[in-house]
Amino acid sequence: MKILITGAASGIGFDLAKALAIRGHLVYITVHTKEEVKPVKEKIEKLNLPILCFKMDIRNKSDRGLINTLNIDCLVNHAGIGNGGSLLYMDIDVLKDNYETNIFASFSLLQEFYRIKKQRKEKGKIFITSSIASMLPIPFIGCYTSSKAAISMLAFTLKEELKYLKDKDISISLVEPGAFKTGFNQVMIDNKDKYLSHDNKIYHNRNSINHLQRNMFALIEKNNTKSLVKALVKEIESPNPKFKIRRPIIQGIMTKLYLLLYR
């Protein structure tokens, strides 16, 4: 199988690429900038696996067009960013930036993949990465979590549209990772400070807020991505993939309990 994973320079995306390549699949992975290509290719060379890396800024229409040159069977729409900060104080452009990447650009690529498969009369699989956090109102990360909530709703709707159209050739799966120790969450904690002016209460309390959030993630983050990667490999290889893949299971259970008790 030929598989494209966007946003796979490291973390979940790269771990998934390795696992799939070990099983004999040809995996294309994309990175955001040209500067990232060389170090990622060096990592791949050491592994001696069928993984090919190239630059694809999914917000760039020309870059997205590269998907037309690849005869892929499966798209893993994993690329995304996380801007932290207070919804009360952040510049609206910061919110737009998160939505532009995580929602509009991501789904533009998905539409292109779907169009190609329909033109070629081929079957295909689409996996869309959201987050367990999409269901949680986490202070100072709402920019990111709200974009993920939109992704989840779009995925649910796509599933129903395909059912309505009786389109059994394309499958849609929603991936909801929990908190993993990849460094992504820490980036969101750190980058919220740059969007704050120095004359508000949140800025003056930033150190205590950061400390609280770091402790929270240190408590719940899973040390490795094995549980999620294993589940994803199984569904990518399945002729009938499940719609929802959520790992770690315990984080999913705790989220459901929270929603049951507090919402």
Backbone bond lengths (Angstrom), bond angles and torsions (degrees), N, CA, C in turn:
res aa  C-N    CA-C-N  psi(-1)  N-CA   C-N-CA  omega(-1)  CA-C   N-CA-C  phi
1 M - - - 1.450 - - 1.530 110.14 -
2 K 1.334 116.41 143.99 1.457 120.85 175.90 1.525 108.91 -105.12
3 I 1.321 115.16 126.15 1.469 121.03 -171.01 1.515 110.20 -128.59
4 L 1.327 116.55 135.45 1.464 122.18 175.09 1.524 108.94 -110.51
5 I 1.336 116.16 124.74 1.470 121.55 176.84 1.520 107.40 -117.89
6 T 1.314 117.44 117.38 1.465 120.36 178.74 1.520 110.23 -86.93
7 G 1.333 115.98 152.32 1.461 120.28 177.86 1.506 112.84 61.71
8 A 1.346 116.57 50.42 1.468 119.89 -172.17 1.527 113.17 -120.42
9 A 1.323 116.75 34.87 1.469 119.89 178.64 1.518 111.98 -66.59
10 S 1.331 116.42 -27.96 1.465 121.35 -177.83 1.529 108.70 -160.59
11 G 1.314 115.59 -171.27 1.465 121.27 173.09 1.518 114.73 60.19
12 I 1.325 115.81 -142.82 1.463 122.37 -175.31 1.520 111.47 -58.45
13 G 1.329 117.51 -46.00 1.458 121.60 -177.41 1.514 112.62 -59.73
14 F 1.331 117.07 -45.93 1.464 120.86 -178.74 1.524 110.87 -69.82
15 D 1.325 117.01 -40.22 1.471 120.96 178.34 1.529 110.87 -62.04
16 L 1.327 115.83 -39.68 1.468 120.26 178.37 1.524 110.58 -66.25
17 A 1.332 116.54 -41.95 1.466 120.61 178.63 1.529 111.17 -58.84
18 K 1.320 115.91 -44.14 1.472 120.28 179.26 1.530 110.78 -61.01
19 A 1.324 115.98 -47.26 1.464 120.40 -177.15 1.531 111.46 -62.17
20 L 1.312 116.71 -40.31 1.467 120.91 -179.82 1.526 111.29 -70.71
21 A 1.342 115.91 -40.64 1.468 120.30 -179.93 1.523 111.32 -65.35
22 I 1.334 117.29 -37.15 1.466 121.70 177.42 1.525 110.34 -60.01
23 R 1.323 115.76 -32.13 1.469 120.81 -179.31 1.526 111.82 -86.88
24 G 1.333 117.25 7.60 1.454 120.82 171.92 1.511 116.57 96.68
25 H 1.325 117.91 3.20 1.463 120.46 178.14 1.527 110.41 -80.94
26 L 1.327 116.21 149.56 1.459 120.99 172.37 1.517 107.18 -87.90
27 V 1.334 116.56 120.37 1.465 120.80 -174.13 1.526 110.76 -117.65
28 Y 1.316 114.69 126.10 1.465 121.13 172.12 1.524 107.28 -99.52
29 I 1.322 116.95 130.34 1.461 119.46 175.14 1.522 109.24 -122.46
30 T 1.324 115.27 145.83 1.459 119.63 -179.55 1.518 110.60 -115.07
31 V 1.331 114.21 150.59 1.463 121.74 173.89 1.526 107.33 -123.79
32 H 1.317 116.06 164.96 1.458 120.68 -171.27 1.524 113.91 -78.17
33 T 1.344 117.58 -36.73 1.461 121.21 -174.85 1.533 111.55 -127.43
34 K 1.332 115.60 160.99 1.465 121.18 177.03 1.525 111.13 -61.61
35 E 1.340 116.17 -35.30 1.462 121.25 -178.25 1.532 112.34 -62.71
36 E 1.327 116.55 -27.18 1.466 120.38 -178.83 1.533 112.78 -79.45
37 V 1.318 116.89 -20.59 1.465 120.53 -173.36 1.531 112.11 -60.99
38 K 1.332 117.50 -49.41 1.459 121.16 -175.24 1.531 113.33 -59.59
39 P 1.347 119.64 -53.15 1.473 118.78 -179.70 1.527 113.34 -62.72
40 V 1.333 116.97 -33.51 1.467 119.17 178.89 1.529 109.99 -70.38
41 K 1.330 116.89 -40.42 1.467 120.01 177.33 1.525 111.03 -62.72
42 E 1.317 116.58 -35.93 1.467 120.33 177.59 1.527 111.20 -64.09
43 K 1.330 116.29 -38.62 1.474 120.50 176.17 1.525 110.73 -63.33
44 I 1.327 115.26 -41.88 1.467 120.80 -178.04 1.523 110.74 -65.78
45 E 1.331 116.67 -42.11 1.464 121.05 -179.01 1.527 111.86 -58.58
46 K 1.313 116.75 -36.65 1.467 121.11 178.70 1.532 111.86 -67.81
47 L 1.321 115.49 -27.46 1.464 120.19 -178.57 1.524 112.34 -82.46
48 N 1.351 116.05 -25.11 1.470 121.58 -178.27 1.528 111.21 54.89
49 L 1.339 115.21 51.80 1.459 121.83 -178.92 1.532 110.05 -124.26
50 P 1.357 117.08 157.74 1.473 120.47 -179.77 1.532 112.55 -75.52
51 I 1.335 114.88 70.32 1.466 121.96 177.53 1.525 107.80 -123.68
52 L 1.317 116.40 128.53 1.464 121.71 177.94 1.521 108.97 -115.86
53 C 1.327 116.66 133.67 1.468 121.65 -175.99 1.516 110.68 -117.03
54 F 1.325 116.27 138.52 1.463 120.68 173.83 1.525 109.59 -150.98
55 K 1.311 115.51 163.80 1.461 121.51 -179.12 1.526 110.25 -81.71
56 M 1.315 115.55 128.36 1.462 121.62 172.03 1.518 108.94 -143.13
57 D 1.303 116.24 103.87 1.459 121.64 170.81 1.521 105.63 -83.29
58 I 1.314 117.50 106.55 1.468 119.75 -172.58 1.526 112.74 -65.54
59 R 1.338 117.61 -12.81 1.460 120.19 176.07 1.530 111.75 -82.54
60 N 1.319 115.54 -10.03 1.456 121.12 -179.12 1.538 108.79 -97.36
61 K 1.338 116.42 118.70 1.469 121.00 -176.11 1.522 111.72 -59.40
62 S 1.330 116.71 -39.12 1.462 121.41 179.56 1.530 110.73 -63.88
63 D 1.332 115.93 -42.81 1.463 120.24 177.88 1.526 111.32 -63.21
64 R 1.333 115.78 -43.57 1.474 119.36 178.98 1.523 110.81 -60.47
65 G 1.323 115.92 -31.09 1.460 121.01 -179.07 1.513 113.74 -63.95
66 L 1.337 116.71 -15.83 1.459 120.54 178.79 1.528 111.83 -61.55
67 I 1.326 116.11 -22.19 1.462 119.65 -179.13 1.527 110.90 -62.93
68 N 1.341 116.50 -23.48 1.465 120.68 178.26 1.527 112.40 -68.67
69 T 1.332 116.30 -21.45 1.470 120.24 -178.32 1.525 112.44 -90.02
70 L 1.318 116.80 -5.28 1.466 121.41 -177.42 1.522 109.90 -111.23
71 N 1.268 117.20 129.40 1.459 120.92 178.47 1.527 109.07 -92.35
72 I 1.341 116.26 71.68 1.458 120.33 -173.68 1.524 111.95 -93.35
73 D 1.317 114.49 152.95 1.463 121.62 179.33 1.527 111.94 -98.38
74 C 1.345 115.04 -24.43 1.462 119.81 -172.67 1.525 110.16 -142.10
75 L 1.322 116.10 131.92 1.464 122.42 175.56 1.518 109.12 -110.22
76 V 1.332 115.87 124.38 1.465 120.76 173.30 1.519 106.89 -107.72
77 N 1.317 115.63 102.08 1.468 122.53 -176.39 1.526 108.85 -81.49
78 H 1.338 115.21 84.80 1.466 119.83 -171.37 1.529 113.54 -107.88
79 A 1.329 117.78 -20.63 1.465 121.14 -175.74 1.533 111.14 -59.53
80 G 1.328 115.27 136.78 1.459 119.72 178.53 1.511 110.92 -172.98
81 I 1.319 115.64 163.46 1.460 121.28 178.33 1.523 109.47 -126.99
82 G 1.327 115.72 163.79 1.458 120.84 177.74 1.514 111.14 -134.54
83 N 1.313 116.93 108.11 1.463 121.38 174.67 1.520 108.87 -97.62
84 G 1.322 116.18 121.06 1.450 119.82 176.05 1.520 110.27 -88.09
85 G 1.316 116.21 173.13 1.456 119.64 176.74 1.513 112.71 134.67
86 S 1.319 115.13 167.23 1.464 121.42 179.83 1.526 110.51 -80.91
87 L 1.325 116.49 128.43 1.454 120.70 177.10 1.526 111.49 -63.18
88 L 1.314 116.35 -22.08 1.464 120.67 -179.15 1.526 112.39 -76.23
89 Y 1.329 116.22 -27.63 1.461 119.42 -171.57 1.524 115.13 -118.18
90 M 1.331 118.09 -19.03 1.465 118.48 -174.98 1.527 111.67 -67.73
91 D 1.314 115.00 148.00 1.450 120.90 173.69 1.527 108.33 -62.47
92 I 1.311 117.54 138.43 1.462 121.18 -176.79 1.520 111.15 -60.74
93 D 1.326 117.95 -24.49 1.461 121.29 178.72 1.531 111.75 -66.26
94 V 1.329 116.18 -27.52 1.471 120.09 177.03 1.526 109.73 -66.94
95 L 1.323 115.56 -42.56 1.462 120.84 177.05 1.533 110.16 -64.57
96 K 1.324 115.78 -43.78 1.471 120.32 178.95 1.522 111.17 -60.92
97 D 1.325 116.13 -39.22 1.463 121.44 -179.42 1.525 110.60 -60.19
98 N 1.335 115.87 -44.41 1.463 120.41 179.12 1.524 111.42 -63.89
99 Y 1.323 115.95 -43.56 1.462 120.42 -179.04 1.526 111.56 -69.72
100 E 1.327 116.39 -37.77 1.466 120.66 -179.00 1.526 110.59 -60.71
101 T 1.334 116.14 -43.25 1.467 120.32 -178.61 1.520 111.64 -77.08
102 N 1.325 116.33 -54.80 1.465 120.84 -170.93 1.524 113.90 -71.78
103 I 1.333 116.47 -28.64 1.463 119.21 -175.62 1.532 112.07 -111.48
104 F 1.330 116.87 -64.97 1.468 119.48 -170.22 1.529 112.68 -66.95
105 A 1.330 117.26 -48.67 1.468 120.03 -179.12 1.524 110.73 -67.55
106 S 1.327 115.93 -42.27 1.459 121.07 -179.13 1.523 111.24 -60.64
107 F 1.332 116.61 -44.38 1.456 119.78 -177.83 1.523 112.49 -78.18
108 S 1.319 117.82 -22.04 1.463 120.39 172.08 1.527 109.81 -64.61
109 L 1.334 116.21 -40.76 1.466 120.83 177.70 1.526 110.06 -66.15
110 L 1.309 116.33 -41.63 1.467 121.35 178.19 1.530 110.52 -59.81
111 Q 1.330 116.64 -45.43 1.465 120.70 179.14 1.526 111.29 -60.65
112 E 1.338 115.96 -39.99 1.456 120.63 179.66 1.518 111.03 -63.97
113 F 1.333 116.87 -43.03 1.466 121.70 177.56 1.526 110.34 -61.32
114 Y 1.319 116.25 -44.72 1.466 120.65 179.76 1.528 110.85 -61.87
115 R 1.328 116.45 -43.85 1.464 121.70 -179.18 1.535 110.05 -60.30
116 I 1.330 116.08 -44.81 1.470 121.01 -179.68 1.528 110.64 -60.86
117 K 1.315 116.22 -45.67 1.459 120.43 -177.85 1.530 111.16 -64.62
118 K 1.318 116.79 -37.95 1.464 120.22 178.86 1.529 110.84 -68.23
119 Q 1.330 116.71 -41.18 1.460 120.71 178.62 1.526 111.68 -62.81
120 R 1.322 115.92 -39.91 1.461 120.74 -177.41 1.529 112.67 -87.32
121 K 1.318 115.79 -4.90 1.462 122.09 -178.70 1.527 110.79 56.51
122 E 1.334 114.15 48.23 1.459 121.57 -178.42 1.528 110.28 -116.72
123 K 1.309 115.49 157.28 1.455 120.91 173.59 1.526 109.35 -83.34
124 G 1.323 116.34 155.80 1.453 120.04 179.49 1.516 111.99 -158.40
125 K 1.331 115.18 161.36 1.465 121.56 179.11 1.518 109.03 -125.96
126 I 1.321 115.82 137.73 1.468 121.56 178.67 1.525 108.68 -124.73
127 F 1.325 115.39 126.76 1.467 121.79 175.30 1.521 107.72 -116.83
128 I 1.337 116.12 125.26 1.454 122.02 -175.28 1.529 109.24 -113.62
129 T 1.316 116.56 121.71 1.466 120.23 -177.80 1.522 111.39 -86.92
130 S 1.321 115.42 117.33 1.458 122.35 171.36 1.530 106.49 -109.83
131 S 1.322 118.27 -132.04 1.465 122.05 179.56 1.520 109.81 -169.61
132 I 1.326 116.57 146.80 1.464 119.97 171.33 1.522 109.55 -58.58
133 A 1.345 115.97 -31.15 1.467 120.77 -179.77 1.523 112.79 -63.99
134 S 1.334 117.57 -13.73 1.466 120.15 179.08 1.524 111.97 -62.82
135 M 1.339 116.32 -18.44 1.472 120.86 -178.73 1.523 112.92 -98.50
136 L 1.345 116.53 -1.02 1.460 120.02 -172.37 1.532 112.25 -117.20
137 P 1.319 117.89 133.70 1.477 120.39 176.51 1.527 110.96 -84.67
138 I 1.340 116.31 82.34 1.461 120.94 -176.86 1.533 109.37 -89.92
139 P 1.329 118.64 116.43 1.473 120.84 -178.49 1.520 112.22 -56.92
140 F 1.339 115.63 137.47 1.466 124.71 174.89 1.536 113.72 72.57
141 I 1.342 116.31 7.07 1.470 120.36 172.93 1.540 108.97 -128.97
142 G 1.329 116.02 12.85 1.464 121.49 -176.18 1.516 114.19 -62.97
143 C 1.305 117.12 -26.92 1.465 121.41 176.33 1.531 109.84 -59.67
144 Y 1.311 115.35 -45.54 1.467 121.75 -179.70 1.530 111.27 -74.12
145 T 1.342 117.00 -50.11 1.463 119.72 -173.77 1.526 112.18 -64.94
146 S 1.326 117.06 -34.93 1.471 119.45 179.28 1.523 111.01 -68.35
147 S 1.346 117.19 -33.91 1.469 119.40 176.78 1.525 109.82 -67.21
148 K 1.321 116.53 -36.51 1.460 120.52 178.47 1.533 110.98 -70.07
149 A 1.339 117.02 -33.97 1.467 120.34 176.49 1.530 110.13 -63.24
150 A 1.318 116.19 -39.18 1.467 120.65 177.40 1.527 110.46 -65.10
151 I 1.330 116.64 -41.25 1.464 120.98 178.46 1.529 110.20 -59.48
152 S 1.331 116.64 -45.30 1.467 120.68 -179.48 1.524 111.13 -60.71
153 M 1.335 116.33 -44.14 1.463 119.48 -179.60 1.527 111.30 -65.75
154 L 1.328 117.07 -39.54 1.460 120.36 177.20 1.531 110.73 -62.53
155 A 1.328 116.40 -40.29 1.469 120.14 179.16 1.525 111.27 -64.55
156 F 1.345 117.08 -44.31 1.456 121.03 177.17 1.532 110.68 -59.25
157 T 1.325 115.65 -41.60 1.463 120.44 -178.95 1.524 111.36 -68.89
158 L 1.327 116.61 -40.49 1.464 120.20 176.84 1.524 110.95 -59.49
159 K 1.311 115.64 -41.34 1.466 120.45 178.30 1.532 110.30 -57.75
160 E 1.339 116.47 -45.31 1.457 120.62 -179.33 1.530 111.42 -69.37
161 E 1.329 117.66 -36.62 1.464 120.77 178.20 1.528 110.73 -62.65
162 L 1.332 116.50 -44.20 1.464 120.39 179.46 1.529 110.78 -63.69
163 K 1.328 115.41 -36.10 1.463 120.10 177.52 1.531 109.91 -65.75
164 Y 1.330 115.85 -43.54 1.469 121.51 179.12 1.529 110.90 -62.51
165 L 1.334 116.31 -39.48 1.467 121.85 -179.16 1.531 112.74 -80.38
166 K 1.348 115.11 -3.24 1.471 121.14 -176.32 1.528 111.37 54.56
167 D 1.329 115.04 38.37 1.464 121.51 179.84 1.530 108.67 -93.55
168 K 1.315 115.85 101.40 1.465 121.43 -179.32 1.524 112.19 -98.14
169 D 1.329 116.46 2.12 1.466 120.13 -178.19 1.522 112.84 -83.89
170 I 1.336 116.31 -25.26 1.464 120.83 -179.41 1.520 108.95 -116.05
171 S 1.320 116.71 127.31 1.473 120.69 177.09 1.524 109.57 -105.59
172 I 1.312 115.29 146.80 1.466 123.10 177.74 1.520 108.54 -118.03
173 S 1.326 116.43 129.60 1.469 120.80 175.86 1.517 109.30 -129.86
174 L 1.316 115.40 138.79 1.460 122.50 179.69 1.526 109.12 -103.82
175 V 1.323 116.24 122.66 1.460 121.89 -179.57 1.529 108.73 -103.00
176 E 1.329 116.26 122.90 1.460 121.18 -178.90 1.525 110.63 -121.09
177 P 1.327 116.81 83.96 1.469 119.26 177.87 1.525 110.63 -69.90
178 G 1.315 114.64 148.35 1.458 119.81 170.94 1.520 108.92 -88.25
179 A 1.324 116.05 -152.40 1.466 121.01 -179.74 1.519 110.15 -88.40
180 F 1.333 115.38 118.47 1.462 121.66 176.75 1.521 109.00 -119.26
181 K 1.312 115.57 152.15 1.464 120.89 -177.41 1.532 109.93 -82.16
182 T 1.337 115.72 74.12 1.467 121.46 179.18 1.528 112.10 -110.75
183 G 1.339 116.51 -8.18 1.462 120.67 -177.45 1.516 113.50 95.09
184 F 1.341 117.00 -11.81 1.471 121.01 -176.83 1.530 111.75 -63.05
185 N 1.327 116.38 -44.07 1.467 120.05 -177.94 1.531 111.48 -65.53
186 Q 1.327 116.07 -36.69 1.465 120.37 -179.96 1.526 111.54 -66.67
187 V 1.335 115.99 -33.29 1.472 120.06 176.63 1.523 110.02 -62.13
188 M 1.330 116.83 -42.09 1.468 120.42 178.57 1.529 111.56 -65.03
189 I 1.316 116.38 -38.90 1.462 120.00 178.38 1.520 110.16 -62.63
190 D 1.324 115.82 -43.48 1.462 120.81 -175.98 1.523 113.44 -74.53
191 N 1.345 116.82 -36.56 1.462 117.10 -172.27 1.524 115.05 -81.18
192 K 1.336 116.70 -5.89 1.461 117.13 179.47 1.528 112.76 -70.89
193 D 1.345 117.88 -25.39 1.463 120.81 -177.35 1.525 112.81 -63.91
194 K 1.335 116.88 -32.53 1.462 119.04 -175.34 1.526 112.66 -72.65
195 Y 1.346 116.74 -12.39 1.456 119.26 178.45 1.528 112.65 -97.34
196 L 1.332 116.25 5.45 1.461 119.67 -177.25 1.528 111.67 -102.85
197 S 1.318 116.43 135.49 1.462 119.22 170.52 1.518 107.27 -78.16
198 H 1.325 117.50 161.41 1.462 121.22 -172.43 1.528 113.29 -85.43
199 D 1.312 116.74 6.52 1.467 118.90 -174.34 1.527 112.87 -115.06
200 N 1.324 116.83 24.98 1.463 117.31 177.40 1.526 110.59 -125.73
201 K 1.311 115.30 163.73 1.459 122.43 -173.47 1.524 112.18 -62.93
202 I 1.329 117.08 -37.92 1.464 120.46 -177.07 1.523 110.52 -63.92
203 Y 1.325 117.08 -39.67 1.464 120.00 179.79 1.530 110.35 -62.14
204 H 1.320 116.20 -42.94 1.465 120.02 -177.88 1.532 112.63 -71.48
205 N 1.327 115.73 -18.09 1.472 119.96 178.19 1.530 112.24 -108.36
206 R 1.326 115.90 14.93 1.463 120.03 -172.97 1.526 112.98 -61.23
207 N 1.327 117.37 -36.98 1.469 120.11 -177.19 1.526 111.64 -65.35
208 S 1.320 116.38 -42.09 1.465 119.62 179.68 1.535 110.63 -70.71
209 I 1.348 116.72 -35.47 1.471 120.50 177.02 1.528 110.18 -64.99
210 N 1.335 116.04 -45.87 1.464 120.49 179.19 1.529 111.55 -61.49
211 H 1.328 115.35 -41.95 1.469 120.68 179.74 1.528 110.50 -61.51
212 L 1.332 116.42 -44.07 1.457 121.68 180.00 1.532 110.97 -62.77
213 Q 1.335 116.14 -44.99 1.462 119.77 -178.25 1.533 112.11 -69.01
214 R 1.322 116.29 -39.60 1.466 119.29 178.41 1.528 110.83 -61.90
215 N 1.317 116.15 -41.83 1.465 120.55 178.88 1.525 111.03 -64.73
216 M 1.347 115.60 -39.42 1.463 119.96 179.62 1.529 110.79 -61.24
217 F 1.336 116.58 -48.99 1.463 119.96 -178.68 1.526 111.83 -69.10
218 A 1.334 116.71 -35.31 1.471 120.07 177.66 1.532 110.67 -61.17
219 L 1.334 115.63 -31.74 1.461 121.38 -178.92 1.522 112.45 -75.32
220 I 1.343 117.03 -38.60 1.468 119.59 -171.61 1.528 114.82 -103.27
221 E 1.333 118.06 -18.63 1.465 119.83 -175.08 1.531 112.49 -65.22
222 K 1.310 114.98 135.51 1.465 121.92 174.91 1.524 108.37 -80.69
223 N 1.328 116.92 137.20 1.465 121.21 -174.63 1.518 114.37 -66.25
224 N 1.335 117.68 -29.00 1.465 119.84 179.93 1.527 109.93 -141.40
225 T 1.325 115.00 168.46 1.468 120.91 -174.10 1.533 113.03 -98.17
226 K 1.318 117.14 12.02 1.469 120.94 -171.61 1.526 113.64 -55.74
227 S 1.320 117.80 -43.63 1.470 120.32 -176.46 1.524 111.54 -62.86
228 L 1.334 116.28 -42.44 1.463 120.68 179.69 1.525 110.95 -70.36
229 V 1.321 116.84 -45.55 1.466 121.06 -178.51 1.529 110.75 -60.88
230 K 1.323 116.69 -43.61 1.468 120.78 179.00 1.528 111.04 -59.76
231 A 1.329 116.17 -44.63 1.468 120.73 179.65 1.529 110.95 -65.21
232 L 1.320 116.91 -39.57 1.466 120.78 -179.46 1.522 111.92 -67.77
233 V 1.312 116.48 -43.40 1.470 120.04 178.57 1.528 109.74 -58.19
234 K 1.312 116.02 -44.09 1.472 120.90 -179.87 1.521 111.17 -59.34
235 E 1.330 117.15 -45.18 1.468 120.33 -177.12 1.527 112.31 -75.44
236 I 1.327 117.76 -34.81 1.472 120.76 177.65 1.528 109.94 -63.63
237 E 1.329 116.86 -36.96 1.457 121.13 -179.57 1.532 112.83 -82.47
238 S 1.317 116.60 -14.64 1.469 120.16 -177.64 1.536 111.21 -73.83
239 P 1.350 117.36 141.79 1.473 119.81 175.68 1.533 111.78 -68.53
240 N 1.331 116.13 -22.71 1.467 121.39 178.83 1.534 109.50 -132.76
241 P 1.336 117.10 80.47 1.469 120.09 -176.02 1.527 112.72 -63.02
242 K 1.316 115.45 145.41 1.471 120.11 173.17 1.524 109.48 -63.59
243 F 1.327 115.67 153.66 1.462 118.83 178.89 1.522 111.62 -73.54
244 K 1.330 117.23 -42.57 1.467 119.73 -174.50 1.524 111.69 -116.95
245 I 1.322 115.07 127.63 1.467 121.47 175.28 1.525 107.38 -121.32
246 R 1.323 115.93 114.96 1.472 120.77 -176.16 1.524 109.47 -130.21
247 R 1.331 116.15 122.07 1.468 122.38 178.56 1.532 108.81 -145.70
248 P 1.334 119.70 149.91 1.458 128.79 -2.19 1.537 111.21 -69.38
249 I 1.313 116.62 148.46 1.461 121.34 -176.53 1.521 111.33 -59.91
250 I 1.347 117.85 -41.11 1.464 120.92 -177.32 1.525 111.55 -62.10
251 Q 1.325 117.51 -37.06 1.468 120.07 178.51 1.528 110.80 -68.14
252 G 1.325 115.94 -34.55 1.461 119.82 176.13 1.523 111.38 -65.22
253 I 1.340 116.33 -41.57 1.468 121.24 179.14 1.528 110.66 -64.80
254 M 1.338 116.64 -44.74 1.462 120.45 179.55 1.529 111.92 -63.10
255 T 1.333 116.31 -36.32 1.468 120.39 177.71 1.522 110.73 -65.66
256 K 1.331 116.97 -42.86 1.464 120.68 178.30 1.526 111.12 -62.11
257 L 1.338 116.46 -40.62 1.462 120.62 178.16 1.526 111.26 -62.98
258 Y 1.335 115.35 -42.19 1.464 119.97 178.54 1.527 110.41 -60.18
259 L 1.326 116.73 -47.08 1.462 121.18 -178.70 1.520 111.22 -63.19
260 L 1.335 115.65 -36.91 1.461 121.03 -179.75 1.527 111.77 -67.41
261 L 1.332 116.13 -38.00 1.457 121.38 -174.84 1.523 114.07 -86.20
262 Y 1.358 116.45 -33.84 1.455 119.01 -169.48 1.530 115.56 -116.41
263 R 1.328 117.28 -2.64 1.466 117.64 -179.59 1.509 111.16 -129.91
